[in-house]
């Protein structure tokens, strides 16, 4: 009783500090309550009790405060001093991440009529098809909104009932309810050569035939995760687009299985198809991994990439959905076939690409985790901390990469990662100072260095607050300096000297 009365006397700013810490770390009241339950269910506050603590209506018990202190990696006394935080944390409105733009002048150069005339000519000269251009625009739209598409999420939740464990039979029943009929066909993978001269195996996994037929490759019966994804995509097309003018061909391999056009000019129907494909793919992920339930599962697994096995989904779906479901907004994701060939990319934190988006480059930085993974024989996941200069400021990234084979048996690397600078700053540390020290150590050691103990402790606290296990594994490995191109190599001597 005496301890609780002392807490009340020292708790003037306690609620404000907890609220600021929660918002600074992008946690909802539900997220924080769940984190506390994992620390100790007996002392964990409920959502409503947390709300009252933040508003100063309740004072936590000493056990509850210790629980909160463990979650936020702060000493208990920090919550009880008589000093408010120097800077209250207000979430940044209107800045969703992605690539920063710049003012474009003079205005007449960007007049709609002039652009309409110039863009087809530009695409023709650069060799980019209208569909490829559409995908670039869609990706920029996706990154600007940081993968937040609530209408698509709601549509998937209404169809799937927020069920995290949908099986093939359930998905087939949903297709039937949409008036779709499933047929099976047999086709083995064949070889194709891409524009760079690389040979890949490719196979059509499924396609839609008007007015209501979905044709599935029988080989997917031996690959349930991919079968579930294809069924979910076709379901998305039916739910979102009412099968109107649908041209959906799904494939597996180093080149897209989608229908291509020979036209370089942006064809309206082709661009619409690209948008429909994106929406249906996003719908499929939301159907198989409903956001709230998936976030809770990720939290309980510490964001381990092998979570896909528990759900019976592909690792690519599981890792892509991490970037959506996580309360932390600064994610990136790569799906790469050979160094230099990206099949999918998402950059909610604006990380520069280590290669050309549609073409290989002569001097790629081979120290990116995704490149290094191609050189490794092991298929299991590996974590890496990397320092990269972005707009002349050092950024610290951590990612986990895994090598997998697709349905056509092509090896490719999946990589999910986060920008750690905002998380470091959220703990009251100077992110630039921390990352500059790591960068200087790496350059002094020839490009890679162990993380010194005093920084390791700080970064381990950040990892625990984010609750992402592979960050701790990355901290245990060497941190490496990376660059976007060899000409910007910070190593001494440089890799392309």
Secondary structure, DSSP 8 states (H G I E B T S, - for coil): -HHHHHHHHT-TTHHHHHHHHHHHTT--HHHHHHHHHHH-TTT---HHHHHHHHTTS----HHHHHHHHHHHT--HHHHHSS---SS-----SS---S-------SGGGG-HHHHHHHHHHHHHHHT--HHHHHHHHHHHHHHHTTT--HHHHHHHHHHHTT-TT--HHHHHHHHHHTT-EEEEE----EEEE-TTS-EEEEEEEEEEETTTEEEEEGGGGG-HHHHHHHHHHHHHHHHHHTTTT---EEEEESS--S---S--S--HHHHHHHHHHHHHHHHHHHHHS-HHHHHHHHHHHTT-TTHHHHHT--HHHHHHHHHHH-S---EEEEEESSTT-EEEEEETT----SS-SSS--TT--TTSHHHHHHH----S-EEEEEEEEETTEEEEEEEEEEEEE-TT--EEEEEEEEE-HHHHHHTT--HHHHHHHHHHHHHHTTSEE---HHHHHHHHHHHHHHT-HHHHHHHHS-EEEE-SSGGG--SSS-TT-
